[in-house]
Amino acid sequence: MRIVGFDHVQLAMPAGREAEARAFYDAILGIPERVKPPELAKRGGCWFERGSLRLHLGVEADFRPARKAHPALIVEDLPSLRAALEKSGHRISTDAELADFDRIFVDDPFGNRIELMEPKQR
């Protein structure tokens, strides 16, 4: 018996703010929204998916943003994504450099920490 992979990562969000989630995850990050199954849609939240990348946002009544725990998303053209995020008013932060990746951090509209990583060209 062994674990072989992830199906999805779920982050929490406050109720009623799905439009902000769509503006960030779909419009800026470019991860298309997938319609949730009807029995789950009534709970609120959003699903964003492309291929094996599946990031779900679920409503949490006593929501507190994830400040340390976070998804790390592999991106293409990190400088352009950074510029789009900054143009949209999102603050970018950095951390220690990694040998194989360029990376930045940004908070989603709810304060959840998101790491964006691009493999360095060799």
C-alpha positions in Angstrom: 0.0 0.0 0.0 1.3 3.5 -0.9 0.2 7.0 -1.6 0.6 7.8 -5.4 -0.3 11.4 -5.7 -2.7 14.3 -5.0 -6.2 14.6 -6.4 -6.6 18.3 -5.4 -5.6 20.9 -2.8 -8.3 22.7 -1.0 -8.1 26.2 0.6 -10.7 27.9 2.7 -12.5 31.1 1.9 -15.2 33.2 3.5 -18.8 32.8 2.3 -20.2 34.9 -0.5 -16.8 35.9 -2.1 -16.8 33.6 -5.1 -16.5 36.5 -7.5 -13.2 37.6 -5.9 -12.0 34.0 -6.2 -12.8 33.9 -9.9 -11.1 37.2 -10.5 -7.9 36.0 -8.9 -7.6 32.3 -9.7 -9.3 32.3 -13.2 -8.7 35.8 -14.6 -5.2 36.5 -13.2 -3.7 33.1 -12.5 -5.3 31.6 -15.6 -6.7 28.4 -13.9 -10.2 27.9 -15.4 -13.1 27.4 -13.1 -14.8 24.0 -13.2 -18.5 23.9 -12.3 -18.9 22.0 -9.0 -21.3 19.1 -8.8 -24.8 20.3 -7.8 -24.7 18.6 -4.4 -21.5 20.4 -3.5 -22.3 23.7 -5.3 -24.9 24.6 -2.7 -22.1 24.8 0.0 -20.5 27.7 -1.9 -16.9 28.0 -2.9 -15.2 27.4 -6.3 -13.1 24.8 -8.1 -10.3 25.8 -10.5 -8.8 23.1 -12.6 -6.6 22.5 -15.7 -5.5 19.0 -16.4 -4.0 17.5 -13.2 -3.9 20.9 -11.5 -6.9 21.1 -9.2 -7.3 23.8 -6.6 -10.6 23.9 -4.7 -11.8 26.7 -2.5 -14.4 25.7 0.2 -16.4 28.0 2.4 -15.4 27.9 6.1 -17.8 29.6 8.6 -15.0 30.7 11.0 -12.5 31.4 8.1 -8.9 32.2 8.9 -6.4 32.5 6.1 -3.6 30.0 5.7 -0.5 32.1 6.3 2.2 29.3 6.5 0.7 26.3 4.9 0.3 27.0 1.2 0.1 25.5 -2.3 3.2 26.0 -4.5 2.1 26.3 -8.2 4.5 25.7 -11.1 4.2 28.6 -13.6 5.4 29.6 -17.0 6.7 33.2 -17.5 6.9 34.2 -13.8 7.9 37.8 -14.7 4.7 38.4 -16.7 2.5 36.8 -14.0 4.2 39.0 -11.4 3.5 42.1 -13.5 -0.2 41.1 -13.9 -0.5 40.5 -10.1 1.1 43.8 -9.3 -1.0 45.7 -11.8 -4.1 44.2 -10.1 -2.9 45.5 -6.8 -1.6 42.3 -5.3 1.5 42.6 -3.1 4.4 40.3 -4.0 6.9 38.9 -1.4 10.0 36.8 -1.7 11.9 34.4 0.4 15.3 32.6 0.3 16.4 31.7 -3.2 16.2 28.1 -4.4 18.8 26.6 -6.7 16.3 25.2 -9.2 13.4 27.7 -9.1 12.6 31.4 -9.3 9.7 32.0 -6.9 7.4 34.6 -5.4 4.6 34.6 -2.9 1.3 36.4 -3.2 -1.9 36.3 -1.0 -5.2 35.4 -2.6 -8.1 37.8 -2.0 -8.7 36.1 1.3 -5.2 36.2 2.7 -4.2 32.6 1.8 -0.5 32.4 0.9 0.2 31.1 -2.6 3.7 30.3 -3.9 4.4 30.7 -7.6 7.5 28.8 -8.9 9.2 28.7 -12.3 12.0 26.2 -13.0 15.3 28.1 -13.7 16.7 27.8 -17.2 19.9 25.9 -17.4 
